[in-house]
Amino acid sequence: MKILLLHVDYIRFKPLKKALKNIKELKESEKQEKEVKEALAVMTAVEKFDSNVEEVVKKLVSEIKDVAEKINVKNIVLYPYAHLSKELSSPEQAIKVLEAAEKELKKDFEVVKAPFGYYKEFELKVKGHPLSELSREIIIKGDEEEYDPKQLLKEISKSKLDTSKLKENDHRIIGQQMDLFSFNETAPGMVFWHNNGLIIYNELIKFWREIHKKEGYQEIKTPQILDSKLWKISGHWRLYKENMFLTHYENREFAIKPMNCPGGMLVYKSSPKSYKDLPLRVGEIGVVHRQELSGVLGGLFRVIQFTQDDAHIFCTEEQLEDEIIGVIKLIKKILDKFDFKNYRFTLSVRSEDKKEKYLGDDRIWNLTEGAIKNAAKKIGIKFDISPGEAKFYGPSFDVQITDSLGREWQCSTIQLDMQLPERFELEYTDKDNKKKTPIMLHRVVYGSLERFIGVLLEHTNGWLPTWLAPIQVRVINFTDRNLEKAKEVLEAIREKIPEIRIDSDFEQKTVQSKVKDASLKRIPYVIVIGDNEEKQGTLAVRIRGKKDIQSFKLEEFIEKLKSEIEERA
């Protein structure tokens, strides 16, 4: 069985029509829209291995109770959600499990069960704390399916992208056309970067490093696997353990890091700090792993392994506003570079009537929320306020990006935190020689590098700026007569711009076919050398797939190209 547990402000659903013929007809009252507020929505997929109903229900109820107690909810919504698994049980088996689970849960909770076997429309609002989205897999001993090596090999070879339900501009289709990345069931939710895709990945990191170095950040790198003691200190062991990959070494329990923060705490603690060392800006391009159910994975947008452009800023209370201003300006500088002109800011704050859910006293919350508001106003940033959406450890200032398709994405964020510095007993010595605890800012710009690349590919339909394009220029010949001249042009460009990513297509096929292939690869500049170009000493250049051809002198084109790459235009 696979379940997705969502702590929601509300969930509304309405049955529309039967999805399965043999399911009994609902009563008119059961067909009405239902709304449940302040609930734990349990999206459930019963699988064909769940034959032991009693044991499966026992484990399911235990998982639900564990999470419900931690988030303090009394309303449970059991919602059949087949999309979480490809190994679904029979409808009869699923109904047995769900009805038995409902009966057990009703002993302790108010339970609403969404109809099984019906197409339903639903709407929900998920909260933003660490326990608001948790996935679980329930396996009863003996339920696992066995495979032989030949069967495994067949399954590996079948790991191909099904494009039948994807839109043309889906980043997975673009990625396939541009030969950027692939996925395989041997590593679910983890990206196999091809050379072209790794170029984009590395160029984004290179740009990030240059910007952050200018802004006074130090770059660090922390281990992938850390002792459970560290996660117990940080609080993740209690709140996030179910979503962490665990391992053992010499009778010690370790976890593969799902976030970079605790490692950064140890770097800070490695040497004494004084007020003269602050603000301390520390960045990390860190690879993290989080357990997710296969049914909720989606290309680059939701993965198990991803890279965060994390940074932690340690500062005094007096420095806080200036540091927030610096981060906002840095975020704007980077997003504007990718032509994300349409974005808005939201400030997530505490809910006044539920203060007990948040750590820290009023003074700290007033200080940190006030610092964000003042910083934004000083540089003329307007923002929306979202009460009750703050992280349990502090307020957050998020950027909602609208892409070319009108969709909103949250990538960049600034989060203020006094809890981790206190848990790890971080200190600095102030001017009066007294020990104080620094305030810490968590912040990312790209967020997840994988997700950012996916958003960028769909935003641009794969037509990336020249400096980021995997192949920047392709040279093609019109006929065999023009082959030598085309090779001369290719070498001349390489000589003038050694770092250029340039290739050629000199195969014996039509120019139309060559141009089409270059367009599928989203190559910004395609140079065609024919008889006219040889006579006139010019280049015929097709720019970003457009039909119009522009004529350039070789030196003129080289200068244009060089400028675009160096200035990241």
C-alpha positions in Angstrom: 0.0 0.0 0.0 1.1 3.5 -0.7 -0.2 6.6 1.0 0.3 10.3 0.8 -0.5 12.2 4.0 -1.4 15.9 3.6 -2.1 18.3 6.5 -4.7 20.6 4.9 -6.5 23.8 5.8 -9.4 22.2 3.9 -10.2 19.6 1.3 -13.3 19.7 -1.0 -14.4 16.8 -3.2 -17.4 15.9 -5.4 -18.1 12.6 -7.1 -18.8 13.1 -10.8 -19.4 9.7 -12.5 -18.5 6.1 -12.2 -14.9 5.0 -13.0 -15.7 1.3 -12.5 -18.9 -0.3 -13.8 -19.4 -2.8 -10.9 -19.3 -0.1 -8.2 -22.7 0.5 -6.6 -24.6 3.7 -7.4 -24.2 6.5 -4.8 -27.2 8.0 -3.0 -28.0 11.6 -4.0 -26.7 12.8 -0.6 -23.4 11.0 -1.3 -23.1 12.8 -4.6 -23.0 16.3 -3.0 -19.8 18.2 -2.6 -18.2 17.7 0.8 -15.7 20.0 2.6 -13.6 19.1 5.6 -11.5 21.7 7.3 -8.3 21.2 9.5 -7.8 17.6 8.4 -5.3 15.0 7.6 -6.1 13.9 4.0 -4.9 10.3 3.5 -4.5 9.7 -0.3 -4.5 5.9 -0.5 -3.6 3.3 -3.1 -4.3 -0.3 -2.1 -1.9 -2.6 -4.0 -2.2 -6.2 -5.2 0.3 -7.3 -2.5 -2.0 -6.1 0.3 -3.7 -9.5 0.7 -3.4 -9.6 4.5 -6.2 -7.1 5.3 -5.9 -7.2 9.0 -2.1 -6.6 9.1 -2.3 -3.9 6.3 -5.1 -2.0 8.2 -3.2 -2.3 11.5 -0.1 -0.7 9.9 -2.1 1.9 8.0 -4.0 3.1 11.1 -0.8 3.2 13.1 0.9 5.4 10.5 -2.2 7.8 10.4 -2.4 8.0 14.2 1.3 8.7 14.5 1.1 11.7 12.1 -2.3 12.9 13.3 -1.0 13.1 16.9 2.1 15.1 15.9 0.1 17.7 14.0 -2.8 17.6 16.5 -5.8 16.9 14.1 -9.0 15.1 14.8 -10.4 15.0 11.2 -9.3 12.3 8.9 -10.2 12.1 5.2 -9.7 8.7 3.6 -9.3 9.4 -0.1 -8.8 6.6 -2.7 -6.1 7.8 -5.0 -5.1 5.2 -7.6 -2.4 7.4 -9.2 0.1 6.6 -6.4 0.8 3.1 -7.7 0.9 1.0 -10.9 0.3 -2.2 -8.9 -3.3 -1.7 -7.8 -5.3 -4.4 -6.1 -8.7 -5.5 -7.3 -11.6 -3.1 -6.4 -13.1 -5.7 -4.1 -9.8 -6.0 -2.1 -9.4 -2.2 -2.0 -12.9 -1.7 -0.6 -12.3 -4.3 2.1 -9.1 -2.5 3.3 -10.6 1.0 3.2 -13.8 0.0 5.0 -11.8 -1.8 7.7 -9.5 1.2 8.1 -12.5 3.6 8.4 -14.0 1.4 11.1 -10.8 1.4 13.1 -10.1 5.1 12.7 -13.6 6.1 13.8 -12.7 4.9 17.3 -10.4 7.9 17.7 -11.2 10.4 14.9 -13.9 12.0 12.9 -13.6 10.2 9.6 -14.8 11.0 6.1 -14.3 8.5 3.3 -14.4 9.7 -0.3 -16.3 7.4 -2.7 -14.3 4.5 -4.2 -14.5 3.8 -7.9 -15.8 7.3 -8.9 -14.1 10.1 -10.9 -14.0 13.0 -8.5 -13.0 16.7 -8.6 -11.2 17.9 -5.6 -9.5 21.0 -4.2 -7.3 21.3 -1.2 -4.9 23.7 0.5 -1.8 22.1 2.0 -0.1 23.7 5.0 3.6 24.6 4.8 5.3 22.9 7.8 7.7 19.9 7.6 5.0 17.4 8.4 2.4 18.7 5.9 3.4 16.4 3.1 4.5 12.9 4.0 4.6 9.8 1.9 4.6 6.2 3.2 4.8 2.7 1.8 3.3 -0.1 3.8 4.7 -3.5 3.2 3.7 -6.6 5.2 6.3 -9.4 5.4 5.6 -11.9 2.7 3.8 -9.4 0.5 6.9 -8.5 -1.6 6.8 -9.6 -5.2 9.8 -11.7 -6.3 11.7 -11.3 -9.6 14.2 -13.3 -11.5 17.2 -11.6 -13.2 15.7 -11.9 -16.7 12.5 -10.3 -15.5 14.5 -7.5 -13.9 16.5 -6.9 -17.1 13.2 -6.7 -19.1 11.8 -4.1 -16.7 15.0 -2.0 -16.9 14.9 -2.0 -20.7 11.2 -0.8 -20.6 12.0 2.4 -18.7 11.0 4.7 -21.5 9.2 8.1 -21.5 5.5 7.8 -22.3 4.7 11.1 -24.1 1.1 10.2 -24.9 -0.4 12.3 -22.1 2.2 15.1 -22.1 1.9 18.5 -23.7 4.4 19.5 -26.5 6.2 21.9 -24.3 6.6 19.5 -21.3 10.2 19.6 -20.1 10.4 15.8 -20.3 9.7 15.9 -24.1 12.1 18.9 -24.6 14.7 17.1 -22.5 14.4 14.1 -24.8 14.6 16.1 -28.0 17.7 18.0 -26.7 19.2 14.9 -25.3 19.5 16.5 -21.8 18.5 13.8 -19.3 16.6 10.5 -18.8 15.0 8.5 -16.0 15.2 4.8 -15.2 13.3 2.7 -12.7 16.6 1.4 -11.3 16.9 4.9 -9.6 13.3 6.3 -9.3 13.1 10.0 -8.9 16.8 10.5 -9.7 18.1 12.1 -12.9 20.5 10.6 -15.3 22.1 13.7 -16.7 23.4 13.4 -20.3 26.3 15.5 -21.5 24.0 18.3 -22.9 21.9 18.5 -19.7 25.0 18.5 -17.5 26.3 21.5 -19.5 23.1 23.5 -18.4 23.5 22.2 -14.8 27.1 23.2 -14.6 26.6 26.6 -16.3 23.9 27.5 -13.7 26.3 26.5 -10.9 29.2 28.5 -12.5 26.9 31.6 -12.7 25.8 31.0 -9.1 29.4 30.8 -7.9 30.4 34.0 -9.6 27.5 36.0 -8.2 27.9 34.7 -4.7 31.6 35.3 -4.6 31.0 38.9 -5.5 28.4 39.1 -2.7 30.9 37.9 -0.1 29.7 34.3 0.3 32.1 31.5 1.3 31.4 28.1 -0.4 31.4 24.9 1.7 30.6 21.2 1.1 29.3 18.9 3.8 29.0 15.1 3.9 26.1 13.2 2.3 25.7 10.8 5.2 25.6 12.0 8.9 25.1 10.3 12.3 21.5 10.2 13.6 22.7 12.2 16.6 22.9 15.3 14.4 19.4 14.8 13.1 18.1 14.3 16.7 19.6 17.6 17.7 18.2 19.4 14.7 14.7 17.9 15.3 14.5 16.2 11.9 14.7 12.8 13.5 11.3 13.3 15.2 9.6 15.4 12.5 11.1 14.0 9.3 12.5 10.6 9.8 10.0 8.8 7.7 11.2 10.8 4.6 14.9 10.1 5.2 17.0 7.3 3.8 18.7 5.5 6.6 21.8 3.3 6.8 24.1 1.7 9.4 27.9 1.7 9.9 29.6 -0.1 12.8 26.4 -0.4 14.9 25.7 3.3 14.4 22.6 4.7 12.6 23.1 7.3 9.9 20.9 9.2 7.5 21.5 10.4 4.0 20.8 14.2 4.3 17.4 15.5 3.2 18.6 19.1 3.7 22.0 20.8 4.2 21.3 22.9 7.3 22.7 20.6 10.1 26.0 20.2 8.3 26.3 24.0 8.0 25.8 24.2 11.8 28.9 22.1 12.4 31.0 24.2 10.1 30.0 27.3 12.1 30.8 25.5 15.4 34.3 24.4 14.2 35.9 27.6 15.4 35.1 30.4 17.9 33.3 33.4 16.4 33.2 37.1 17.4 31.0 40.0 16.2 33.8 40.9 13.8 33.2 37.6 11.9 29.5 38.5 11.3 27.7 38.5 9.0 29.0 35.2 7.9 27.5 34.1 4.5 28.1 30.4 3.8 26.8 28.7 0.6 26.6 25.1 -0.5 25.6 23.4 -3.7 24.3 20.4 -1.8 22.8 17.1 -3.1 20.0 15.9 -0.9 17.7 12.9 -0.9 14.0 12.7 0.3 11.8 9.7 0.2 8.8 10.2 -2.1 6.3 7.7 -3.4 6.7 6.8 -7.1 3.1 8.0 -7.8 4.0 11.6 -6.9 7.2 11.9 -8.9 7.1 14.0 -12.0 10.1 14.6 -14.3 12.4 17.3 -12.8 9.6 18.9 -10.8 9.4 16.3 -8.1 12.3 14.0 -7.5 14.0 12.0 -4.8 17.5 13.2 -5.4 18.0 16.9 -6.1 20.5 19.7 -5.7 19.8 22.8 -3.5 21.7 26.1 -3.9 21.6 26.5 -0.1 23.1 29.3 1.8 23.0 30.2 5.5 23.7 33.7 6.8 24.7 34.1 10.4 24.2 37.6 11.7 23.4 39.9 14.6 20.0 41.4 15.2 21.3 44.8 14.1 22.6 43.3 10.8 19.4 41.4 10.0 17.6 44.0 7.8 20.6 44.7 5.6 21.2 41.0 5.1 17.6 40.4 4.0 17.9 43.4 1.6 21.1 41.9 0.2 19.4 38.5 -0.4 16.3 40.1 -2.1 18.6 42.1 -4.5 20.6 38.9 -5.3 17.4 36.9 -6.0 16.1 39.7 -8.3 19.5 39.9 -10.1 19.5 36.2 -10.8 15.9 35.8 -11.8 16.0 38.8 -14.2 18.9 37.1 -15.9 16.6 34.3 -17.0 13.9 36.7 -18.2 11.5 35.9 -15.3 10.1 39.4 -15.2 6.7 38.5 -13.7 7.0 37.4 -10.1 5.6 38.4 -6.7 6.7 38.1 -3.1 4.7 36.6 -0.2 5.5 36.9 3.5 4.4 33.9 5.5 3.8 34.8 9.2 2.4 33.1 12.3 -1.3 32.6 12.9 -2.2 34.7 15.9 -4.8 32.2 17.1 -2.4 29.2 16.9 0.8 30.5 18.3 1.4 27.3 20.2 2.3 25.6 16.9 5.4 27.8 16.5 8.7 27.7 18.4 10.1 30.9 19.9 8.7 33.8 21.9 6.9 36.9 20.7 10.0 39.1 20.8 11.8 37.0 18.3 8.8 36.6 16.0 8.1 40.3 16.1 11.8 41.0 15.4 12.1 38.7 12.4 8.7 39.4 10.8 9.4 43.2 11.3 12.9 42.9 9.7 11.5 41.3 6.5 8.7 43.9 6.3 11.1 46.8 6.8 13.7 45.4 4.4 11.1 45.0 1.6 9.7 48.5 2.1 13.2 50.1 2.0 13.8 48.7 -1.5 10.2 49.2 -2.7 9.2 45.5 -2.8 5.4 44.9 -2.5 4.3 41.6 -0.9 1.3 39.7 0.1 0.9 38.4 3.7 0.0 34.7 4.3 -1.1 34.3 8.0 -0.5 30.8 9.4 1.9 29.8 6.6 5.2 30.5 8.4 7.6 27.6 9.1 7.4 26.4 12.7 10.8 27.9 13.4 10.3 31.3 11.7 8.7 33.5 9.0 9.6 33.1 5.3 9.7 35.5 2.4 9.0 33.6 -0.8 9.1 34.4 -4.5 6.3 33.2 -6.7 7.4 33.1 -10.4 4.9 33.2 -13.3 6.3 31.5 -16.4 5.4 32.1 -20.0 2.4 29.7 -19.7 0.9 31.7 -16.8 1.8 29.1 -14.1 3.2 30.1 -10.7 6.3 28.4 -9.2 7.9 28.9 -5.9 11.7 28.6 -6.2 13.5 31.3 -4.2 12.9 31.7 -0.5 14.3 33.4 2.6 13.6 31.8 5.9 14.5 33.2 9.3 15.5 30.8 12.1 16.5 31.2 15.7 15.7 27.5 16.6 18.6 25.7 14.9 21.3 28.2 16.3 19.9 27.6 19.8 19.7 23.8 19.4 23.3 23.6 18.2 24.4 26.2 20.8 25.9 28.5 18.2 27.6 31.5 19.7 29.6 34.6 19.0 31.3 37.1 21.3 29.9 40.6 21.2 31.6 44.0 21.7 31.1 43.7 25.5 32.7 40.2 25.5 29.3 38.5 26.2 28.2 35.3 24.5 25.2 35.7 22.2 23.3 33.5 19.7 23.3 34.6 16.1 20.2 34.8 13.9 20.3 32.5 10.9 18.8 33.0 7.5 18.2 29.9 5.3 17.9 31.0 1.6 17.9 29.5 -1.8 17.6 31.2 -5.2 17.2 28.3 -7.7 15.7 26.2 -4.9 16.0 22.8 -6.5 18.4 23.0 -9.4 16.5 20.2 -11.1 13.2 21.9 -10.7 14.6 25.2 -11.8 15.9 23.6 -15.0 12.5 22.1 -15.7 10.7 25.4 -15.2 13.2 27.2 -17.4 12.9 24.6 -20.2 9.1 25.0 -20.3 9.3 28.8 -19.8 11.5 29.1 -22.9 10.3 26.0 -24.7 13.9 24.9 -24.7 15.2 28.0 -26.4 17.8 28.9 -23.7 20.0 32.0 -23.9 23.2 31.4 -25.8 25.5 31.2 -22.8 23.3 28.4 -21.4 22.5 26.4 -24.5 24.3 23.0 -24.6 25.1 23.5 -28.3 25.5 27.2 -29.1 26.3 27.1 -32.9 26.0 24.5 -35.6 27.6 24.8 -39.0 26.0 23.1 -42.0 27.0 23.0 -45.7 24.5 23.4 -48.5 26.2 21.0 -50.9 29.4 19.0 -50.9 31.0 21.9 -52.9 30.7 24.0 -49.8 32.2 21.5 -47.4 35.7 22.9 -47.2 34.5 26.5 -46.7 32.1 25.3 -43.9 35.0 23.6 -42.2 37.1 26.8 -42.4 34.2 28.8 -40.8 33.9 26.2 -38.0 37.7 26.4 -37.2 37.8 30.2 -37.4 35.0 30.5 -34.8 36.7 27.9 -32.5 40.0 29.7 -32.8 38.5 33.1 -31.8 36.2 31.7 -29.0 38.0 28.6 -27.6 35.2 27.9 -25.1 32.5 27.9 -27.7 30.2 24.8 -27.9 30.0 24.4 -31.6 29.4 21.4 -33.8 28.6 20.6 -37.5 26.3 18.6 -39.7 28.1 17.7 -42.9 26.1 14.6 -43.6 24.7 14.0 -47.1 21.1 15.0 -46.6 19.0 18.0 -47.4 19.5 21.4 -45.8 15.9 21.3 -44.7 16.5 18.1 -42.8 19.6 19.5 -41.2 17.9 22.6 -40.1 15.0 20.7 -38.7 17.3 18.6 -36.6 19.1 21.7 -35.3 15.7 23.2 -34.4 14.7 20.2 -32.4 18.0 20.5 -30.5 17.1 24.2 -29.8 20.5 25.4 -31.2 20.5 29.2 -31.1 22.6 29.8 -34.2 22.7 27.6 -37.3 25.2 28.8 -40.0 24.5 27.7 -43.5 27.3 27.9 -46.0 26.3 27.7 -49.7 27.6 29.1 -53.1 26.3 32.6 -52.4 28.0 32.8 -49.0 31.3 31.6 -50.5 31.2 34.2 -53.2 30.2 37.1 -50.9 32.3 36.1 -47.9 29.3 36.1 -45.6 27.4 33.7 -43.3 23.8 32.8 -43.6 22.5 32.5 -40.0 19.2 31.1 -38.8 18.6 32.5 -35.3 16.6 30.5 -32.7 14.6 28.5 -35.2 13.1 31.5 -37.0 12.5 31.3 -40.7 14.2 34.6 -41.5 17.9 34.3 -42.4 20.3 37.0 -41.4 23.6 37.7 -43.2 26.8 38.4 -41.2 30.4 38.9 -41.9 32.5 36.3 -40.1 34.2 38.8 -37.7 30.9 40.6 -37.0 29.2 37.3 -36.1 32.1 36.2 -33.9 31.9 39.5 -31.9 28.2 39.2 -31.5 28.5 35.6 -30.2 31.4 36.4 -27.9 29.6 39.3 -26.4 26.4 37.2 -25.7 28.4 34.5 -24.0 30.7 36.7 -21.9 27.9 39.0 -20.8 25.4 36.2 -20.4 22.9 38.2 -22.5 
